[in-house]
Amino acid sequence: MIIYVYKKCSTCKAALLFLKKRGVTFTEKEICKEPPSIAELQHMLSYQNGNLKKLFNTSGLLYKEMQLKEKLQDLNVDQAFALLNQQGMLIKRPFLVGDDFGLIGFKETEWSKKIR
């Protein structure tokens, strides 16, 4: 498993604590320095039923500064992936990629279904 986090994010901290308490082996990556690859973004999109908006941190400052609320519907998937891959702060976090699942944001009840 790979989890992408932002160190100052309280939700990311909670997700890391959740994983550690369960003794899960994972690789932690800083989402700003090393955003998910295009392949990982594609993988995650498949677990979000193709809903591209779910990959975006819609409450983030950068999302608002870039006025992506208005622009998102005009982006194709490749353009959106390129943008997310270049700007890690645009990605909803934490961003967890497993072998057969992907989770975005931290909701303990949802994560508990996939991680025991």
C-alpha positions as CSV (number, residue, x, y, z in Angstrom):
1,M,0.0,0.0,0.0
2,I,1.0,3.5,-0.7
3,I,-0.5,6.5,1.2
4,Y,0.0,10.0,0.0
5,V,-0.3,12.6,2.7
6,Y,0.3,16.2,3.6
7,K,2.2,16.4,6.9
8,K,0.1,19.3,8.2
9,C,-3.2,17.7,7.4
10,S,-5.1,16.5,10.5
11,T,-7.1,14.0,8.4
12,C,-3.9,12.5,7.0
13,K,-2.5,12.2,10.6
14,A,-5.6,10.3,11.6
15,A,-5.3,8.0,8.6
16,L,-1.7,7.2,9.4
17,L,-2.6,6.5,13.0
18,F,-5.4,4.2,11.9
19,L,-2.9,2.2,9.7
20,K,-0.3,2.0,12.4
21,K,-2.7,0.8,15.0
22,R,-3.7,-2.0,12.7
23,G,-0.1,-2.9,12.0
24,V,-0.5,-2.4,8.3
25,T,2.7,-2.2,6.2
26,F,2.6,0.8,3.9
27,T,4.8,3.3,2.1
28,E,4.2,7.0,3.0
29,K,4.8,9.7,0.4
30,E,4.5,13.5,0.7
31,I,1.8,14.4,-1.8
32,C,3.4,17.8,-2.5
33,K,6.9,16.5,-3.2
34,E,5.9,13.3,-5.0
35,P,2.3,13.3,-6.2
36,P,0.6,10.1,-7.4
37,S,1.6,8.9,-10.8
38,I,-0.8,9.0,-13.8
39,A,-1.1,5.2,-13.4
40,E,-2.1,5.6,-9.8
41,L,-4.5,8.4,-10.6
42,Q,-6.1,6.1,-13.2
43,H,-6.2,3.2,-10.7
44,M,-7.9,5.5,-8.2
45,L,-10.4,6.8,-10.7
46,S,-11.6,3.3,-11.4
47,Y,-12.4,2.9,-7.6
48,Q,-14.3,6.2,-7.7
49,N,-16.7,5.0,-10.4
50,G,-15.1,7.3,-12.9
51,N,-16.1,10.4,-10.9
52,L,-13.1,12.7,-11.6
53,K,-14.2,15.4,-9.2
54,K,-13.7,12.9,-6.3
55,L,-9.9,13.0,-6.9
56,F,-9.8,16.8,-6.3
57,N,-9.4,18.6,-3.0
58,T,-12.4,20.9,-3.7
59,S,-12.0,22.7,-0.4
60,G,-8.4,23.5,-1.0
61,L,-7.0,27.0,-1.5
62,L,-5.2,26.1,-4.8
63,Y,-8.4,24.6,-6.2
64,K,-10.2,27.8,-5.4
65,E,-7.4,30.0,-6.7
66,M,-7.3,28.2,-10.0
67,Q,-11.1,28.4,-10.2
68,L,-11.4,24.8,-11.0
69,K,-15.0,24.6,-9.9
70,E,-15.8,26.4,-13.1
71,K,-13.2,24.7,-15.2
72,L,-13.4,21.1,-14.1
73,Q,-16.3,20.1,-16.4
74,D,-14.3,21.3,-19.4
75,L,-11.2,19.3,-18.6
76,N,-10.8,15.9,-20.2
77,V,-9.4,13.0,-18.1
78,D,-5.8,13.4,-19.5
79,Q,-5.8,17.1,-18.7
80,A,-7.1,16.5,-15.2
81,F,-4.5,13.8,-14.5
82,A,-1.7,16.0,-15.8
83,L,-2.9,18.8,-13.5
84,L,-3.2,16.5,-10.5
85,N,0.2,14.9,-11.2
86,Q,1.9,18.4,-11.3
87,Q,0.1,19.9,-8.3
88,G,-0.2,17.5,-5.4
89,M,-2.1,20.0,-3.3
90,L,-5.1,19.6,-5.8
91,I,-5.5,16.0,-4.8
92,K,-8.0,14.9,-2.1
93,R,-6.0,13.4,0.7
94,P,-5.1,11.1,2.2
95,F,-4.8,9.2,-1.0
96,L,-4.4,5.4,-0.4
97,V,-3.6,2.9,-3.2
98,G,-3.9,-0.8,-2.3
99,D,-3.5,-3.8,-4.5
100,D,-7.2,-4.1,-5.2
101,F,-8.7,-0.9,-3.8
102,G,-8.2,2.8,-3.6
103,L,-9.4,5.2,-0.8
104,I,-9.6,9.0,-0.8
105,G,-10.1,11.1,2.3
106,F,-10.3,9.4,5.6
107,K,-13.5,7.9,6.9
108,E,-12.8,5.3,9.5
109,T,-15.9,3.2,8.7
110,E,-15.0,3.0,5.0
111,W,-11.3,2.3,5.7
112,S,-12.3,-0.4,8.2
113,K,-14.1,-2.3,5.5
114,K,-10.9,-2.6,3.4
115,I,-8.2,-2.7,6.1
116,R,-8.5,-4.9,9.1
